[in-house]
Amino acid sequence: MTRKKRPEFPSDVKRKVMERAGNRCERCGIDFDEGFTGEFHHIIPAVFGSDNTEDNCSLLCCNCHHVAPNLRSKEELLIYKHYFLRFASFKEAAQHYGVDNKFDLHVKVALDIAKKSKKKF
């Protein structure tokens, strides 16, 4: 059984993501030099119905890409952008929110997102 190759991001999407990221890892902030541009991560994989758009792409260093979660829904995408790209680890995020398990962390993050979205209206 051969493994299907995952779809590539188009060059215009890669360019926009690199500009958005400032040629840095969007998670840990490490600068990429001219010979290294990072890895483009499908936040929601194609097997879960994603696309190759800018919103579904993160520019990550190889270490962050290795630990990046593969999400299954648009709801998880909000948590990803608020949690994974903000904190270096689960432990750091859990300490910030004062919790000790992933369920409580996701609840706190979801409440934080809801509170911030209400302020916009």
CNS distance restraints for C-alpha pairs under 8 A (distance, minus, plus):
assign (resid   6 and name CA) (resid  46 and name CA) 7.36 0.50 0.50
assign (resid   7 and name CA) (resid  46 and name CA) 7.64 0.50 0.50
assign (resid   7 and name CA) (resid  52 and name CA) 7.55 0.50 0.50
assign (resid   8 and name CA) (resid  52 and name CA) 7.29 0.50 0.50
assign (resid   9 and name CA) (resid  13 and name CA) 6.27 0.50 0.50
assign (resid   9 and name CA) (resid  14 and name CA) 6.40 0.50 0.50
assign (resid   9 and name CA) (resid  40 and name CA) 7.76 0.50 0.50
assign (resid   9 and name CA) (resid  52 and name CA) 5.27 0.50 0.50
assign (resid   9 and name CA) (resid  53 and name CA) 7.39 0.50 0.50
assign (resid  10 and name CA) (resid  14 and name CA) 6.41 0.50 0.50
assign (resid  10 and name CA) (resid  52 and name CA) 7.23 0.50 0.50
assign (resid  11 and name CA) (resid  15 and name CA) 6.12 0.50 0.50
assign (resid  12 and name CA) (resid  16 and name CA) 6.26 0.50 0.50
assign (resid  13 and name CA) (resid  17 and name CA) 6.13 0.50 0.50
assign (resid  13 and name CA) (resid  52 and name CA) 7.80 0.50 0.50
assign (resid  13 and name CA) (resid  53 and name CA) 6.47 0.50 0.50
assign (resid  13 and name CA) (resid  54 and name CA) 5.43 0.50 0.50
assign (resid  14 and name CA) (resid  18 and name CA) 6.09 0.50 0.50
assign (resid  14 and name CA) (resid  40 and name CA) 7.49 0.50 0.50
assign (resid  14 and name CA) (resid  54 and name CA) 7.65 0.50 0.50
assign (resid  15 and name CA) (resid  19 and name CA) 6.23 0.50 0.50
assign (resid  16 and name CA) (resid  20 and name CA) 6.09 0.50 0.50
assign (resid  16 and name CA) (resid  54 and name CA) 7.14 0.50 0.50
assign (resid  17 and name CA) (resid  21 and name CA) 6.02 0.50 0.50
assign (resid  17 and name CA) (resid  54 and name CA) 6.33 0.50 0.50
assign (resid  17 and name CA) (resid  57 and name CA) 7.13 0.50 0.50
assign (resid  17 and name CA) (resid  58 and name CA) 6.98 0.50 0.50
assign (resid  17 and name CA) (resid  59 and name CA) 6.65 0.50 0.50
assign (resid  18 and name CA) (resid  22 and name CA) 5.94 0.50 0.50
assign (resid  18 and name CA) (resid  23 and name CA) 5.18 0.50 0.50
assign (resid  18 and name CA) (resid  24 and name CA) 7.73 0.50 0.50
assign (resid  18 and name CA) (resid  59 and name CA) 6.79 0.50 0.50
assign (resid  19 and name CA) (resid  23 and name CA) 6.54 0.50 0.50
assign (resid  21 and name CA) (resid  25 and name CA) 6.82 0.50 0.50
assign (resid  21 and name CA) (resid  26 and name CA) 5.84 0.50 0.50
assign (resid  21 and name CA) (resid  59 and name CA) 6.86 0.50 0.50
assign (resid  23 and name CA) (resid  31 and name CA) 6.40 0.50 0.50
assign (resid  23 and name CA) (resid  32 and name CA) 5.87 0.50 0.50
assign (resid  23 and name CA) (resid  37 and name CA) 6.79 0.50 0.50
assign (resid  24 and name CA) (resid  29 and name CA) 5.34 0.50 0.50
assign (resid  24 and name CA) (resid  30 and name CA) 5.42 0.50 0.50
assign (resid  24 and name CA) (resid  31 and name CA) 4.49 0.50 0.50
assign (resid  24 and name CA) (resid  32 and name CA) 5.65 0.50 0.50
assign (resid  24 and name CA) (resid  38 and name CA) 7.84 0.50 0.50
assign (resid  24 and name CA) (resid  59 and name CA) 7.46 0.50 0.50
assign (resid  24 and name CA) (resid  60 and name CA) 7.62 0.50 0.50
assign (resid  25 and name CA) (resid  29 and name CA) 4.71 0.50 0.50
assign (resid  25 and name CA) (resid  30 and name CA) 5.37 0.50 0.50
assign (resid  25 and name CA) (resid  31 and name CA) 6.71 0.50 0.50
assign (resid  25 and name CA) (resid  32 and name CA) 7.53 0.50 0.50
assign (resid  25 and name CA) (resid  38 and name CA) 6.98 0.50 0.50
assign (resid  25 and name CA) (resid  59 and name CA) 5.69 0.50 0.50
assign (resid  25 and name CA) (resid  60 and name CA) 4.46 0.50 0.50
assign (resid  25 and name CA) (resid  61 and name CA) 5.40 0.50 0.50
assign (resid  25 and name CA) (resid  64 and name CA) 7.99 0.50 0.50
assign (resid  26 and name CA) (resid  58 and name CA) 6.69 0.50 0.50
assign (resid  26 and name CA) (resid  59 and name CA) 5.81 0.50 0.50
assign (resid  26 and name CA) (resid  60 and name CA) 5.80 0.50 0.50
assign (resid  26 and name CA) (resid  85 and name CA) 6.21 0.50 0.50
assign (resid  27 and name CA) (resid  60 and name CA) 6.55 0.50 0.50
assign (resid  27 and name CA) (resid  64 and name CA) 6.78 0.50 0.50
assign (resid  27 and name CA) (resid  84 and name CA) 6.92 0.50 0.50
assign (resid  27 and name CA) (resid  85 and name CA) 4.38 0.50 0.50
assign (resid  27 and name CA) (resid  86 and name CA) 6.47 0.50 0.50
assign (resid  27 and name CA) (resid  87 and name CA) 7.40 0.50 0.50
assign (resid  27 and name CA) (resid  88 and name CA) 7.15 0.50 0.50
assign (resid  28 and name CA) (resid  64 and name CA) 7.35 0.50 0.50
assign (resid  28 and name CA) (resid  85 and name CA) 7.60 0.50 0.50
assign (resid  28 and name CA) (resid  87 and name CA) 7.97 0.50 0.50
assign (resid  28 and name CA) (resid  88 and name CA) 6.48 0.50 0.50
assign (resid  30 and name CA) (resid  61 and name CA) 7.46 0.50 0.50
assign (resid  32 and name CA) (resid  36 and name CA) 5.51 0.50 0.50
assign (resid  32 and name CA) (resid  37 and name CA) 5.56 0.50 0.50
assign (resid  32 and name CA) (resid  38 and name CA) 6.71 0.50 0.50
assign (resid  33 and name CA) (resid  37 and name CA) 6.93 0.50 0.50
assign (resid  38 and name CA) (resid  59 and name CA) 6.11 0.50 0.50
assign (resid  38 and name CA) (resid  60 and name CA) 5.51 0.50 0.50
assign (resid  38 and name CA) (resid  61 and name CA) 4.88 0.50 0.50
assign (resid  38 and name CA) (resid  62 and name CA) 6.77 0.50 0.50
assign (resid  39 and name CA) (resid  59 and name CA) 5.65 0.50 0.50
assign (resid  39 and name CA) (resid  60 and name CA) 5.27 0.50 0.50
assign (resid  39 and name CA) (resid  61 and name CA) 5.99 0.50 0.50
assign (resid  39 and name CA) (resid  62 and name CA) 6.45 0.50 0.50
assign (resid  39 and name CA) (resid  65 and name CA) 6.99 0.50 0.50
assign (resid  40 and name CA) (resid  57 and name CA) 6.29 0.50 0.50
assign (resid  40 and name CA) (resid  58 and name CA) 5.69 0.50 0.50
assign (resid  40 and name CA) (resid  59 and name CA) 4.83 0.50 0.50
assign (resid  40 and name CA) (resid  60 and name CA) 6.38 0.50 0.50
assign (resid  41 and name CA) (resid  57 and name CA) 5.46 0.50 0.50
assign (resid  41 and name CA) (resid  58 and name CA) 5.07 0.50 0.50
assign (resid  41 and name CA) (resid  59 and name CA) 6.30 0.50 0.50
assign (resid  41 and name CA) (resid  60 and name CA) 6.86 0.50 0.50
assign (resid  41 and name CA) (resid  65 and name CA) 6.67 0.50 0.50
assign (resid  42 and name CA) (resid  46 and name CA) 7.83 0.50 0.50
assign (resid  42 and name CA) (resid  52 and name CA) 7.61 0.50 0.50
assign (resid  42 and name CA) (resid  56 and name CA) 5.81 0.50 0.50
assign (resid  42 and name CA) (resid  57 and name CA) 5.17 0.50 0.50
assign (resid  42 and name CA) (resid  58 and name CA) 6.90 0.50 0.50
assign (resid  42 and name CA) (resid  70 and name CA) 7.65 0.50 0.50
assign (resid  43 and name CA) (resid  56 and name CA) 5.26 0.50 0.50
assign (resid  43 and name CA) (resid  57 and name CA) 5.88 0.50 0.50
assign (resid  43 and name CA) (resid  58 and name CA) 6.82 0.50 0.50
assign (resid  43 and name CA) (resid  69 and name CA) 7.43 0.50 0.50
assign (resid  43 and name CA) (resid  70 and name CA) 5.90 0.50 0.50
assign (resid  43 and name CA) (resid  71 and name CA) 6.12 0.50 0.50
assign (resid  43 and name CA) (resid  77 and name CA) 7.27 0.50 0.50
assign (resid  44 and name CA) (resid  48 and name CA) 6.59 0.50 0.50
assign (resid  44 and name CA) (resid  49 and name CA) 7.59 0.50 0.50
assign (resid  44 and name CA) (resid  50 and name CA) 5.46 0.50 0.50
assign (resid  44 and name CA) (resid  56 and name CA) 6.38 0.50 0.50
assign (resid  44 and name CA) (resid  70 and name CA) 5.75 0.50 0.50
assign (resid  44 and name CA) (resid  71 and name CA) 4.74 0.50 0.50
assign (resid  44 and name CA) (resid  72 and name CA) 5.82 0.50 0.50
assign (resid  44 and name CA) (resid  73 and name CA) 6.92 0.50 0.50
assign (resid  44 and name CA) (resid  74 and name CA) 7.98 0.50 0.50
assign (resid  44 and name CA) (resid  77 and name CA) 7.52 0.50 0.50
assign (resid  45 and name CA) (resid  49 and name CA) 6.98 0.50 0.50
assign (resid  45 and name CA) (resid  50 and name CA) 5.65 0.50 0.50
assign (resid  45 and name CA) (resid  51 and name CA) 7.93 0.50 0.50
assign (resid  45 and name CA) (resid  70 and name CA) 6.34 0.50 0.50
assign (resid  45 and name CA) (resid  71 and name CA) 6.99 0.50 0.50
assign (resid  45 and name CA) (resid  72 and name CA) 7.44 0.50 0.50
assign (resid  46 and name CA) (resid  50 and name CA) 4.61 0.50 0.50
assign (resid  46 and name CA) (resid  51 and name CA) 6.36 0.50 0.50
assign (resid  48 and name CA) (resid  72 and name CA) 5.57 0.50 0.50
assign (resid  48 and name CA) (resid  73 and name CA) 7.49 0.50 0.50
assign (resid  50 and name CA) (resid  56 and name CA) 7.28 0.50 0.50
assign (resid  51 and name CA) (resid  56 and name CA) 6.81 0.50 0.50
assign (resid  52 and name CA) (resid  56 and name CA) 6.46 0.50 0.50
assign (resid  52 and name CA) (resid  57 and name CA) 7.27 0.50 0.50
assign (resid  53 and name CA) (resid  57 and name CA) 6.63 0.50 0.50
assign (resid  60 and name CA) (resid  64 and name CA) 5.78 0.50 0.50
assign (resid  60 and name CA) (resid  65 and name CA) 5.47 0.50 0.50
assign (resid  61 and name CA) (resid  65 and name CA) 6.00 0.50 0.50
assign (resid  62 and name CA) (resid  66 and name CA) 6.05 0.50 0.50
assign (resid  63 and name CA) (resid  67 and name CA) 6.78 0.50 0.50
assign (resid  64 and name CA) (resid  68 and name CA) 5.96 0.50 0.50
assign (resid  68 and name CA) (resid  84 and name CA) 7.74 0.50 0.50
assign (resid  71 and name CA) (resid  76 and name CA) 6.05 0.50 0.50
assign (resid  71 and name CA) (resid  77 and name CA) 6.81 0.50 0.50
assign (resid  72 and name CA) (resid  76 and name CA) 6.83 0.50 0.50
assign (resid  73 and name CA) (resid  77 and name CA) 6.55 0.50 0.50
assign (resid  74 and name CA) (resid  78 and name CA) 6.89 0.50 0.50
assign (resid  75 and name CA) (resid  79 and name CA) 7.02 0.50 0.50
assign (resid  76 and name CA) (resid  80 and name CA) 6.12 0.50 0.50
assign (resid  77 and name CA) (resid  81 and name CA) 6.21 0.50 0.50
assign (resid  78 and name CA) (resid  82 and name CA) 6.18 0.50 0.50
assign (resid  78 and name CA) (resid 113 and name CA) 7.87 0.50 0.50
assign (resid  79 and name CA) (resid  83 and name CA) 5.63 0.50 0.50
assign (resid  79 and name CA) (resid  84 and name CA) 7.50 0.50 0.50
assign (resid  79 and name CA) (resid 106 and name CA) 7.17 0.50 0.50
assign (resid  79 and name CA) (resid 109 and name CA) 6.57 0.50 0.50
assign (resid  79 and name CA) (resid 110 and name CA) 6.85 0.50 0.50
assign (resid  80 and name CA) (resid  84 and name CA) 4.98 0.50 0.50
assign (resid  80 and name CA) (resid  85 and name CA) 6.66 0.50 0.50
assign (resid  81 and name CA) (resid  85 and name CA) 5.47 0.50 0.50
assign (resid  81 and name CA) (resid  86 and name CA) 7.44 0.50 0.50
assign (resid  82 and name CA) (resid  86 and name CA) 6.14 0.50 0.50
assign (resid  82 and name CA) (resid 109 and name CA) 7.23 0.50 0.50
assign (resid  82 and name CA) (resid 113 and name CA) 7.60 0.50 0.50
assign (resid  83 and name CA) (resid  87 and name CA) 6.08 0.50 0.50
assign (resid  83 and name CA) (resid  93 and name CA) 7.04 0.50 0.50
assign (resid  83 and name CA) (resid 109 and name CA) 7.12 0.50 0.50
assign (resid  84 and name CA) (resid  88 and name CA) 7.29 0.50 0.50
assign (resid  84 and name CA) (resid  89 and name CA) 7.55 0.50 0.50
assign (resid  87 and name CA) (resid  92 and name CA) 6.15 0.50 0.50
assign (resid  87 and name CA) (resid  93 and name CA) 5.69 0.50 0.50
assign (resid  88 and name CA) (resid  92 and name CA) 6.46 0.50 0.50
assign (resid  88 and name CA) (resid  93 and name CA) 7.75 0.50 0.50
assign (resid  89 and name CA) (resid  93 and name CA) 6.39 0.50 0.50
assign (resid  90 and name CA) (resid  94 and name CA) 5.89 0.50 0.50
assign (resid  90 and name CA) (resid 102 and name CA) 7.91 0.50 0.50
assign (resid  91 and name CA) (resid  95 and name CA) 6.09 0.50 0.50
assign (resid  91 and name CA) (resid 100 and name CA) 7.98 0.50 0.50
assign (resid  92 and name CA) (resid  96 and name CA) 6.23 0.50 0.50
assign (resid  93 and name CA) (resid  97 and name CA) 6.25 0.50 0.50
assign (resid  93 and name CA) (resid 105 and name CA) 7.61 0.50 0.50
assign (resid  94 and name CA) (resid  98 and name CA) 5.67 0.50 0.50
assign (resid  94 and name CA) (resid  99 and name CA) 4.98 0.50 0.50
assign (resid  94 and name CA) (resid 100 and name CA) 5.81 0.50 0.50
assign (resid  94 and name CA) (resid 101 and name CA) 7.34 0.50 0.50
assign (resid  94 and name CA) (resid 105 and name CA) 6.18 0.50 0.50
assign (resid  95 and name CA) (resid  99 and name CA) 6.42 0.50 0.50
assign (resid  95 and name CA) (resid 100 and name CA) 7.68 0.50 0.50
assign (resid  97 and name CA) (resid 105 and name CA) 6.94 0.50 0.50
assign (resid  97 and name CA) (resid 108 and name CA) 6.80 0.50 0.50
assign (resid  99 and name CA) (resid 104 and name CA) 6.18 0.50 0.50
assign (resid  99 and name CA) (resid 105 and name CA) 6.18 0.50 0.50
assign (resid 100 and name CA) (resid 104 and name CA) 7.29 0.50 0.50
assign (resid 100 and name CA) (resid 105 and name CA) 7.52 0.50 0.50
assign (resid 101 and name CA) (resid 105 and name CA) 6.24 0.50 0.50
assign (resid 102 and name CA) (resid 106 and name CA) 6.04 0.50 0.50
assign (resid 103 and name CA) (resid 107 and name CA) 6.28 0.50 0.50
assign (resid 104 and name CA) (resid 108 and name CA) 6.14 0.50 0.50
assign (resid 105 and name CA) (resid 109 and name CA) 6.06 0.50 0.50
assign (resid 106 and name CA) (resid 110 and name CA) 5.95 0.50 0.50
assign (resid 107 and name CA) (resid 111 and name CA) 6.16 0.50 0.50
assign (resid 108 and name CA) (resid 112 and name CA) 6.08 0.50 0.50
assign (resid 109 and name CA) (resid 113 and name CA) 6.11 0.50 0.50
assign (resid 110 and name CA) (resid 114 and name CA) 6.14 0.50 0.50
assign (resid 111 and name CA) (resid 115 and name CA) 6.08 0.50 0.50
assign (resid 112 and name CA) (resid 116 and name CA) 6.22 0.50 0.50
assign (resid 113 and name CA) (resid 117 and name CA) 6.10 0.50 0.50
assign (resid 114 and name CA) (resid 118 and name CA) 6.27 0.50 0.50
assign (resid 115 and name CA) (resid 119 and name CA) 6.69 0.50 0.50
assign (resid 116 and name CA) (resid 120 and name CA) 6.91 0.50 0.50
assign (resid 117 and name CA) (resid 121 and name CA) 7.19 0.50 0.50
